[in-house]
Amino acid sequence: MITDLKPYPEYKESGLDWVGKLPSHWIIERGKWLFNKMERPVQENDDVVTCFRDGVVTLRKNRRTSGFTESLKEIGYQGIRKGDLVIHAMDAFAGAVGVADSDGKGTPVYSVCRSTSRVNAKYYASVVREMARNQWILALAKGIRERSTDFRYTYFAEQQLPVPSLPEQEAIVRFLIYLDQRIGKYIRSKRKLIKLLEEQRRVIIHQTVTHGLDPDVLLKSSGVEWLGDIPRHWELQRLKFLTSIKTGGRDTVDRKDDGEYPFFVRSQTIEHIDSYSFNGEAVLTAGDGAGVAKVFHYIVGKFDYHQRVYNFHKFSLIHGKFFFFYFSSTLRYEAFRNTAKSTVDSLRLPLLKNFPVLLPPMKEQVQIVEVVERKIAELDRSHTTIKSEIELLREFRTRLIADVVTGKIDVREAAANLPEDLSDYETNYDTVDPINENGTITDEMDTLSGEINI
């Protein structure tokens, strides 16, 4: 169905730089003749509607109930109704345009539009998102923020847009629903595989660093509830006797995009900086914030690190890479599992110094590291392959949508042959939550973190 598509028989020049040629029977009209700007009052029971960068416009609670930056006062909020075309004036350049799937209220930074009787709002949501994808909206930049625009209704109203017939618009929307469902299904299945690989990776590391390579080894009680039984010939030692600990002296604002050295902050993302304060082998972990018991790095070389990142170095009696595997596995998945707090927001130095560390003989530590690295390398190769396949699927979907909405491909026959029971387009959320690296979702008055995932 997707692969057996053909172009239209005849084309004409559109005169639109971001479109190129159009089917000869399509016309061009300005946005103001296709949509009216709405200015509705807010109703008493309206919940907040958010316009996301992936084109979903839905009640905030449908996507996530926490993590947003809440507005203290809803000054100027407006009513939004299901079926409205919603354009995020400050974030349209990044794809924050879509059709509302619910009634509610939204910030005044949204342009809320209602289509005329001869256009399909969902088709034009895809058209404007294509304008965003090829950076046409960015080229019209009127705002002062970097990589942002002020694409309000007054600018949208003057844009020249392609106008297929209404039945053709509906056929295009129907085809896009099918496309989104089919490719979304493939992507979700591959994400499940990635999760399985990640879980397998965790199990391999944890099992090996806490029980060794010999399944028949004699065991003894570790004396630590969450460790359970351990190989009889292994020792248990406090972390403070095996490694030195210190924190960094830099802040996030010190990072440099073109810096020569790695800069470790409190996330899994490695930044860059133009200086270094440490040169050698180290294991790093976040001392507080969202990265606690989640962010771990192993490095040998020159680097700098955040003032709330712990640096474990000068390893004694323990192999540095073994310590990395053991510490990241047990701290993340065991040590805090049975604590009084359900979440840990900071790692205190006394806790770290007294953290129990299993200590096999050095020769066995080296063997464990070699086996773990070999096993997880195989999993990582599969992980990389699957991620590449997901990206190829996304690129295919993006390119196909662009060709469909600008008339490079005729989908009328394909749409007519689709099954009748297609689910509603706006409820098919095949995207990542637009969460920033601190674990929060920014308010719709700000730029939503995420990607254009058309």
C-alpha positions in Angstrom: 0.0 0.0 0.0 2.8 2.4 0.9 5.3 1.3 -1.7 2.9 1.2 -4.7 2.4 4.9 -5.1 2.7 7.1 -8.2 3.0 10.8 -9.0 0.2 12.9 -10.4 0.0 12.9 -14.3 0.5 16.7 -14.7 2.3 19.4 -12.6 2.7 23.1 -12.6 5.1 25.5 -11.0 3.7 26.7 -7.6 5.8 29.8 -7.2 6.3 28.7 -3.6 10.0 28.1 -2.7 9.2 25.4 -0.1 6.8 23.5 -2.3 8.2 23.5 -5.9 5.8 21.9 -8.4 2.2 21.2 -7.6 -0.4 19.0 -9.3 -1.9 21.0 -12.1 -5.4 21.0 -10.6 -4.4 22.3 -7.2 -4.8 26.0 -6.4 -3.0 28.3 -4.0 -4.7 30.6 -1.5 -3.6 32.6 1.6 -4.1 31.1 5.0 -6.6 33.8 5.9 -9.1 32.5 3.3 -8.9 29.0 4.8 -8.9 29.6 8.5 -10.5 32.1 10.9 -8.7 33.1 14.1 -10.8 32.2 17.2 -10.9 34.2 20.4 -13.1 32.2 22.7 -13.6 32.8 26.5 -12.4 30.1 28.8 -15.1 27.9 30.3 -15.2 27.0 34.0 -14.3 23.3 33.6 -11.6 23.7 30.9 -8.4 21.9 31.5 -5.1 23.0 30.0 -4.4 22.0 26.4 -0.7 21.8 25.3 0.6 22.0 21.7 3.6 19.6 21.5 6.5 19.7 19.0 5.4 16.3 17.6 2.2 17.8 16.4 0.0 16.4 19.2 -2.5 19.0 20.6 -4.1 17.4 23.6 -5.0 17.9 27.3 -1.8 18.1 29.3 -3.1 15.3 31.6 -3.4 13.0 28.6 0.3 13.0 28.1 1.8 13.5 31.5 0.5 14.7 34.9 3.8 16.0 36.4 7.0 17.6 35.3 5.6 20.8 33.8 6.5 24.3 34.7 3.2 25.5 35.9 1.9 29.0 35.2 1.1 30.9 38.4 -1.6 33.0 36.6 -3.4 32.0 33.5 -3.5 35.5 32.1 -5.0 35.7 28.6 -5.9 32.1 28.3 -8.3 31.2 25.6 -10.8 28.5 24.8 -9.8 25.7 22.5 -12.2 23.2 21.0 -11.7 19.8 19.4 -10.9 20.2 15.8 -9.2 23.6 16.1 -5.9 24.1 14.3 -3.5 25.2 17.0 -0.2 27.0 16.1 2.4 27.6 18.8 3.6 31.0 17.7 7.0 30.7 19.4 7.6 27.0 18.5 5.9 26.5 15.2 9.4 26.5 13.6 10.0 23.2 15.5 6.7 21.5 14.5 4.4 22.6 17.3 1.3 22.7 15.1 -1.6 20.4 15.2 -5.3 19.8 15.6 -6.8 19.7 19.1 -8.2 16.3 20.1 -10.1 17.8 23.1 -11.8 20.8 24.4 -9.9 22.9 26.9 -7.9 26.2 27.3 -4.5 27.3 26.1 -2.0 30.1 26.5 -2.3 33.3 24.4 0.9 32.3 22.6 -1.2 29.9 20.6 -3.0 30.9 17.5 -6.3 29.0 17.6 -7.9 28.7 14.2 -11.1 27.2 12.8 -11.2 25.9 9.3 -13.7 27.0 6.7 -16.1 24.4 5.3 -13.9 23.7 2.3 -10.7 22.6 4.1 -9.6 19.9 6.4 -7.7 21.2 9.4 -5.6 18.0 9.8 -4.3 18.4 6.3 -3.1 21.9 7.0 -1.5 20.9 10.2 0.7 18.6 8.1 1.3 21.4 5.6 2.4 23.9 8.3 4.6 21.2 9.9 6.2 20.6 6.5 6.9 24.4 6.4 8.6 23.9 9.7 10.6 20.8 8.7 12.1 22.5 5.6 12.8 25.6 7.8 10.6 27.9 5.8 9.0 29.2 9.1 12.5 29.7 10.5 13.4 31.8 7.4 10.5 34.0 8.3 11.9 34.6 11.8 10.5 37.6 13.5 11.4 36.7 17.1 14.5 37.5 19.1 15.1 34.1 20.6 17.8 31.9 19.0 16.3 29.3 16.7 12.8 30.6 17.3 10.2 32.6 15.6 7.1 34.7 16.3 4.8 32.9 13.8 1.5 34.4 14.9 -1.8 34.3 13.0 -1.0 37.5 11.2 2.0 35.8 9.5 0.2 32.5 8.9 -2.8 34.4 7.4 -0.5 35.8 4.7 1.2 32.6 3.8 0.3 31.1 0.4 -0.7 27.5 0.8 -1.6 24.6 -1.5 -5.3 23.8 -1.8 -6.3 20.4 -3.1 -10.0 19.7 -3.3 -11.7 18.8 0.0 -12.1 15.1 -1.0 -8.4 15.0 -1.9 -7.4 16.6 1.4 -9.5 14.0 3.3 -7.9 11.3 1.2 -4.4 12.6 2.2 -5.4 12.8 5.9 -6.7 9.3 5.7 -3.5 8.0 4.1 -1.4 9.8 6.8 -3.4 8.1 9.5 -2.6 4.8 8.0 1.0 5.7 7.5 1.4 6.9 11.1 -0.2 3.7 12.4 1.8 1.3 10.3 5.2 2.9 10.8 4.3 3.7 14.5 3.6 0.0 15.0 7.0 -0.9 13.6 8.8 1.7 15.7 7.0 0.6 18.9 8.0 -3.0 18.3 11.6 -2.0 17.8 11.5 0.1 21.0 10.3 -3.0 22.9 13.3 -4.9 21.5 15.6 -2.1 22.7 14.0 -2.3 26.2 14.6 -6.1 26.2 18.2 -5.6 25.2 18.7 -3.0 27.9 17.2 -5.3 30.5 19.3 -8.2 29.3 22.4 -5.9 29.5 21.5 -5.0 33.1 21.0 -8.6 34.2 24.3 -9.7 32.7 26.3 -7.1 34.4 24.5 -7.4 37.8 24.6 -11.2 37.9 28.3 -11.3 36.9 29.6 -8.7 39.2 27.7 -10.0 42.2 28.0 -13.8 41.7 31.0 -14.3 39.3 31.4 -16.6 36.3 31.1 -20.0 38.0 27.5 -21.0 38.5 28.5 -23.8 40.9 30.7 -21.7 43.2 30.2 -22.2 46.9 28.3 -19.3 48.5 28.2 -17.5 51.8 26.0 -14.8 53.3 27.2 -11.3 52.5 25.6 -9.9 55.6 24.0 -7.2 53.4 20.3 -7.8 52.8 20.2 -6.5 49.2 23.3 -8.4 48.2 22.2 -11.8 49.6 24.6 -14.7 49.1 28.0 -14.2 47.5 30.9 -16.5 46.4 32.6 -17.8 49.5 36.1 -16.7 48.4 35.1 -13.1 47.7 35.6 -10.4 50.3 33.3 -7.5 51.2 34.9 -4.1 51.8 33.7 -0.5 52.3 34.2 1.8 49.4 36.3 4.3 51.3 39.1 1.7 51.5 39.2 1.1 47.8 39.1 4.4 46.1 39.4 8.2 46.7 36.4 10.5 46.2 36.2 14.1 45.3 33.8 16.5 43.5 34.4 18.8 40.6 34.7 22.6 40.6 32.9 23.7 37.5 29.2 24.6 36.8 27.0 23.9 33.8 27.5 27.4 32.6 31.2 26.7 32.1 30.6 24.3 29.2 31.9 25.2 25.7 30.4 23.7 22.6 33.7 23.7 20.9 35.7 22.7 24.0 38.6 20.3 23.6 37.9 18.2 26.7 34.9 16.1 28.0 32.8 17.9 30.6 30.7 15.6 32.8 27.6 17.1 34.3 24.6 15.5 36.1 23.2 13.8 33.0 24.2 11.0 30.7 25.0 13.6 28.0 28.7 14.5 27.9 29.3 18.2 27.4 32.6 19.9 26.4 34.9 22.4 28.0 38.1 24.2 27.2 40.1 23.1 30.3 40.6 20.0 32.4 41.1 19.4 36.1 41.7 15.7 36.1 43.9 13.3 34.0 43.6 9.6 34.7 41.2 6.7 35.3 37.9 7.6 37.0 34.3 6.6 37.6 31.8 9.5 37.8 28.3 9.7 39.0 25.8 12.5 39.7 25.6 13.6 43.3 22.2 15.1 43.1 19.3 15.9 40.8 17.5 13.7 38.3 20.7 11.7 37.5 21.2 10.3 41.0 21.7 6.5 40.9 21.1 6.7 37.1 24.1 8.5 35.6 27.5 6.8 35.5 30.6 7.3 33.4 33.9 5.5 33.1 36.8 7.4 31.6 40.6 7.3 31.2 42.1 10.6 30.2 41.8 14.4 30.6 38.4 15.9 31.6 36.5 18.3 33.8 33.4 17.7 35.8 30.5 19.5 37.6 30.7 20.5 41.2 28.0 18.1 42.1 29.5 15.1 40.3 31.5 12.6 42.3 34.9 11.4 41.0 36.1 8.0 42.2 39.8 7.5 41.4 43.1 6.0 42.8 41.7 2.5 42.9 43.3 0.1 45.4 42.7 -3.6 45.3 39.9 -3.2 42.8 40.0 -3.0 39.0 38.6 0.4 37.8 36.3 -1.1 35.2 35.1 -3.8 37.6 34.3 -1.0 40.1 32.4 0.8 37.3 30.3 -2.2 36.5 29.7 -3.2 40.1 29.0 0.3 41.4 26.7 1.4 38.6 24.7 -1.9 38.8 24.3 -2.2 42.5 23.8 1.5 43.2 21.2 1.8 40.5 19.2 -1.4 40.9 19.7 -2.7 44.4 21.1 -0.3 47.0 18.1 2.0 47.3 15.4 -0.5 46.4 14.5 -1.1 50.0 15.3 2.3 51.5 12.6 4.3 53.3 12.5 6.8 50.5 11.0 5.8 47.2 13.4 8.1 45.3 16.9 9.3 46.1 17.5 13.0 45.3 21.1 13.2 46.6 24.1 11.0 47.4 25.8 11.9 50.7 29.5 11.3 51.2 29.0 9.1 54.4 26.7 6.8 52.4 29.2 6.6 49.6 32.2 6.0 51.8 30.4 3.1 53.6 28.9 1.6 50.5 29.6 -2.2 50.5 31.7 -3.4 47.6 32.3 -7.0 46.6 35.9 -7.8 46.1 36.9 -10.9 44.1 40.6 -11.7 43.6 42.1 -9.3 41.1 42.6 -12.0 38.5 38.9 -12.9 38.7 38.0 -9.2 38.5 39.9 -8.9 35.2 38.2 -12.1 33.8 34.8 -10.7 34.8 35.5 -7.4 33.1 36.5 -9.2 29.9 33.4 -11.4 29.9 31.0 -8.6 30.6 32.6 -6.4 27.9 32.3 -9.1 25.3 28.7 -9.9 26.1 27.5 -6.4 26.3 29.4 -5.5 23.1 27.2 -8.0 21.3 24.1 -6.5 22.8 25.2 -2.9 22.0 25.7 -3.8 18.4 22.2 -5.1 18.2 21.0 -2.0 20.0 22.8 0.3 17.6 21.3 -1.6 14.6 17.8 -1.3 15.9 18.2 2.4 16.7 19.4 2.9 13.1 16.4 1.1 11.8 14.1 3.4 13.8 15.8 6.4 12.4 15.4 5.1 8.9 11.7 4.5 9.5 11.3 8.0 10.8 13.2 9.5 7.9 11.1 7.5 5.5 7.9 8.7 7.2 9.1 12.3 7.2 10.0 12.2 3.5 6.8 10.4 2.5 4.6 12.9 4.4 6.4 15.8 2.7 5.8 14.3 -0.7 2.2 13.5 0.1 1.1 16.9 1.5 2.9 18.8 -1.3 1.4 16.7 -4.1 4.5 14.8 -5.2 2.6 11.6 -4.7 -1.0 10.8 -5.5 -2.6 8.8 -2.6 -6.2 9.0 -3.7 -6.4 5.4 -4.9 -4.4 4.1 -1.9 -6.6 6.0 0.6 -9.8 4.6 -1.1 -8.6 1.0 -0.6 -7.7 1.4 3.1 -9.7 -0.4 5.8 -12.6 1.4 7.3 -11.6 1.0 11.0 -8.6 3.4 11.1 -8.1 4.8 14.6 -8.3 8.5 15.2 -5.1 10.2 14.1 -4.6 12.5 17.1 -4.7 9.7 19.6 -1.9 7.7 18.0 1.0 9.0 20.1 4.2 7.5 18.5 6.6 10.0 20.0 8.9 10.5 22.9 7.6 12.8 25.6 9.1 16.3 25.1 11.1 16.1 28.4 14.3 18.1 28.8 17.4 16.6 30.3 16.5 17.7 33.8 13.4 15.5 33.6 10.8 18.3 33.3 8.5 19.4 30.6 8.7 23.1 29.9 5.7 25.3 30.0 4.0 26.0 26.6 5.1 29.7 27.0 8.7 28.4 26.6 10.3 26.3 23.9 9.3 22.7 24.4 12.3 20.4 24.4 12.1 17.6 21.7 12.5 17.0 18.1 10.5 17.5 14.9 9.0 14.0 14.6 6.6 14.3 11.7 
